Amino acid sequence: MNEYDEEQTGLETSIAEWQRQIENWNADKLKTDQFIQLVKRYTDFSELTTPMLNEFIEKVIVHEGEGRGNDRRQRIDIYLNFIGAFEVPAHIVTPAEVEEQRRQQEEQAAKEARSKELAKARYEKRKAEKREFTARKKAGLLTPEELEAEEKRLAHCQRQFEIVRKRRRNFVVFRR
């Protein structure tokens, strides 16, 4: 008999809880329906008026400000009729922002393409100058200044090569 009473009490508690949840759901549904009706009433407007704001906004809570100057921040809670606290999304991308991002990407791509073209043109010019220099060198048509500069360049390259070769010899690899 005691088990029956415990089960009965548990069922009555469950029924009461379910009824509260159903009542809350019905109240939420009613509030949602009322809010949707309000929104439908103002779907096409050209000016935001005080009466419109009064119908949408239940209350606004302005909290104490923190910081100074440009670092000053102040929290504002907006409670809408029928739905309660309204949280503003962290970042809403506007069509203007999307267009600006697209324009910046296009500008960057054009800039990179232009830079690539210029680099290729410089490379081709250097390559042609080297070919022309080599042809003149083989033909013995270099001026004394060009010959001296070429000898200095070759001596410098030879020194750099020797430095690298010494480093490689001194570099010991340990293997197990």
ABEGO torsion letter per residue (X at the ends): XAAAAAAAAAAAAAAAAAAAAAAAAAAAAAAAAAAAAAAAAAABBABBBAAAAAAABABBBBBBBBEBEAABBBBBBBBBBGAEBBBBBABBBBAAAAAAAAAAAAAAAAAAAAAAAAAAAAAAAAAAAAAAAAAAAAAGABBAAAAAAAAAAAAAAAAAAAAAAAAAAABBBBBX
